[in-house]
Amino acid sequence: MSLKLDEADLLIIALLRDEARLSLRDLGARVNLSAPAVSARLKRLEDAKIIEGYRAVISADKFALAFEALIFVKVIPADSERFIDEMKALPAVSSCLKITGDYSYMLTVSFPKIDALNHFVDKLNMMYGMTKTSIILNKEISLRSPFTLDTLSFKN
C-alpha cells in the first residue's frame, strides 16, 4: 500500500523537519490550509509512519559539553548486544549507528573536557578493541531527517 502525498503534505513535512513546534494555525497559514485540515493531514502522516515523532533538541553548549566527537568502534559480533546496551545507558552518547566497513559502530558523543573524551576512548579501546576518533569542529547540517520535495509517494 502506498500513500500519495501532494505538495501541501510535502511542505508540512519540510516545515516540521526544521521547526517541529509550529502550531497548526501557523502550519496552515504557510501551506494555505485551515488548522483542522492540517491536523487531519498530520494524523494521516503519523498513521502512515511518515512522521514518526517529535523531539526536543538539547543544547550541548548549555551543559558545557565543549567537545563533540565521532568514535568508530570495532566490536566483535559476540559483544554487540552488550556494547549497544552500555551505549544506551550513557548520557554522553547521542547516537550509535551500526555501519559497514572497517568498524562496526559509529558513536556521536559529547564531553565537557578533552580529558573526559580521552578517558572514554581509552575505556572503549580496553573493552572492545580498535577505535578511531574524530572531533567535530562544526555542524554544518545536523539533526535533520533526509527528505526530498520531489518524492510524491511512500510505501508503507
Secondary structure as a PSIPRED ss2 file (coil, helix, strand):
# PSIPRED VFORMAT (PSIPRED V4.0)

   1 M C   1.000  0.000  0.000
   2 S E   0.000  0.000  1.000
   3 L E   0.000  0.000  1.000
   4 K E   0.000  0.000  1.000
   5 L C   1.000  0.000  0.000
   6 D C   1.000  0.000  0.000
   7 E H   0.000  1.000  0.000
   8 A H   0.000  1.000  0.000
   9 D H   0.000  1.000  0.000
  10 L H   0.000  1.000  0.000
  11 L H   0.000  1.000  0.000
  12 I H   0.000  1.000  0.000
  13 I H   0.000  1.000  0.000
  14 A H   0.000  1.000  0.000
  15 L H   0.000  1.000  0.000
  16 L H   0.000  1.000  0.000
  17 R H   0.000  1.000  0.000
  18 D H   0.000  1.000  0.000
  19 E C   1.000  0.000  0.000
  20 A C   1.000  0.000  0.000
  21 R C   1.000  0.000  0.000
  22 L C   1.000  0.000  0.000
  23 S C   1.000  0.000  0.000
  24 L H   0.000  1.000  0.000
  25 R H   0.000  1.000  0.000
  26 D H   0.000  1.000  0.000
  27 L H   0.000  1.000  0.000
  28 G H   0.000  1.000  0.000
  29 A H   0.000  1.000  0.000
  30 R H   0.000  1.000  0.000
  31 V H   0.000  1.000  0.000
  32 N C   1.000  0.000  0.000
  33 L C   1.000  0.000  0.000
  34 S C   1.000  0.000  0.000
  35 A H   0.000  1.000  0.000
  36 P H   0.000  1.000  0.000
  37 A H   0.000  1.000  0.000
  38 V H   0.000  1.000  0.000
  39 S H   0.000  1.000  0.000
  40 A H   0.000  1.000  0.000
  41 R H   0.000  1.000  0.000
  42 L H   0.000  1.000  0.000
  43 K H   0.000  1.000  0.000
  44 R H   0.000  1.000  0.000
  45 L H   0.000  1.000  0.000
  46 E H   0.000  1.000  0.000
  47 D H   0.000  1.000  0.000
  48 A C   1.000  0.000  0.000
  49 K C   1.000  0.000  0.000
  50 I C   1.000  0.000  0.000
  51 I C   1.000  0.000  0.000
  52 E C   1.000  0.000  0.000
  53 G C   1.000  0.000  0.000
  54 Y C   1.000  0.000  0.000
  55 R C   1.000  0.000  0.000
  56 A C   1.000  0.000  0.000
  57 V C   1.000  0.000  0.000
  58 I C   1.000  0.000  0.000
  59 S C   1.000  0.000  0.000
  60 A C   1.000  0.000  0.000
  61 D H   0.000  1.000  0.000
  62 K H   0.000  1.000  0.000
  63 F H   0.000  1.000  0.000
  64 A C   1.000  0.000  0.000
  65 L C   1.000  0.000  0.000
  66 A C   1.000  0.000  0.000
  67 F E   0.000  0.000  1.000
  68 E E   0.000  0.000  1.000
  69 A E   0.000  0.000  1.000
  70 L E   0.000  0.000  1.000
  71 I E   0.000  0.000  1.000
  72 F E   0.000  0.000  1.000
  73 V E   0.000  0.000  1.000
  74 K C   1.000  0.000  0.000
  75 V C   1.000  0.000  0.000
  76 I C   1.000  0.000  0.000
  77 P H   0.000  1.000  0.000
  78 A H   0.000  1.000  0.000
  79 D H   0.000  1.000  0.000
  80 S H   0.000  1.000  0.000
  81 E H   0.000  1.000  0.000
  82 R H   0.000  1.000  0.000
  83 F H   0.000  1.000  0.000
  84 I H   0.000  1.000  0.000
  85 D H   0.000  1.000  0.000
  86 E H   0.000  1.000  0.000
  87 M H   0.000  1.000  0.000
  88 K H   0.000  1.000  0.000
  89 A C   1.000  0.000  0.000
  90 L C   1.000  0.000  0.000
  91 P C   1.000  0.000  0.000
  92 A C   1.000  0.000  0.000
  93 V E   0.000  0.000  1.000
  94 S E   0.000  0.000  1.000
  95 S E   0.000  0.000  1.000
  96 C E   0.000  0.000  1.000
  97 L E   0.000  0.000  1.000
  98 K E   0.000  0.000  1.000
  99 I C   1.000  0.000  0.000
 100 T C   1.000  0.000  0.000
 101 G C   1.000  0.000  0.000
 102 D C   1.000  0.000  0.000
 103 Y C   1.000  0.000  0.000
 104 S C   1.000  0.000  0.000
 105 Y E   0.000  0.000  1.000
 106 M E   0.000  0.000  1.000
 107 L E   0.000  0.000  1.000
 108 T E   0.000  0.000  1.000
 109 V E   0.000  0.000  1.000
 110 S E   0.000  0.000  1.000
 111 F E   0.000  0.000  1.000
 112 P C   1.000  0.000  0.000
 113 K C   1.000  0.000  0.000
 114 I H   0.000  1.000  0.000
 115 D H   0.000  1.000  0.000
 116 A H   0.000  1.000  0.000
 117 L H   0.000  1.000  0.000
 118 N H   0.000  1.000  0.000
 119 H H   0.000  1.000  0.000
 120 F H   0.000  1.000  0.000
 121 V H   0.000  1.000  0.000
 122 D H   0.000  1.000  0.000
 123 K H   0.000  1.000  0.000
 124 L H   0.000  1.000  0.000
 125 N H   0.000  1.000  0.000
 126 M H   0.000  1.000  0.000
 127 M H   0.000  1.000  0.000
 128 Y H   0.000  1.000  0.000
 129 G C   1.000  0.000  0.000
 130 M C   1.000  0.000  0.000
 131 T E   0.000  0.000  1.000
 132 K E   0.000  0.000  1.000
 133 T E   0.000  0.000  1.000
 134 S E   0.000  0.000  1.000
 135 I E   0.000  0.000  1.000
 136 I C   1.000  0.000  0.000
 137 L C   1.000  0.000  0.000
 138 N C   1.000  0.000  0.000
 139 K C   1.000  0.000  0.000
 140 E C   1.000  0.000  0.000
 141 I C   1.000  0.000  0.000
 142 S C   1.000  0.000  0.000
 143 L C   1.000  0.000  0.000
 144 R C   1.000  0.000  0.000
 145 S C   1.000  0.000  0.000
 146 P C   1.000  0.000  0.000
 147 F C   1.000  0.000  0.000
 148 T C   1.000  0.000  0.000
 149 L C   1.000  0.000  0.000
 150 D C   1.000  0.000  0.000
 151 T C   1.000  0.000  0.000
 152 L C   1.000  0.000  0.000
 153 S E   0.000  0.000  1.000
 154 F E   0.000  0.000  1.000
 155 K E   0.000  0.000  1.000
 156 N C   1.000  0.000  0.000
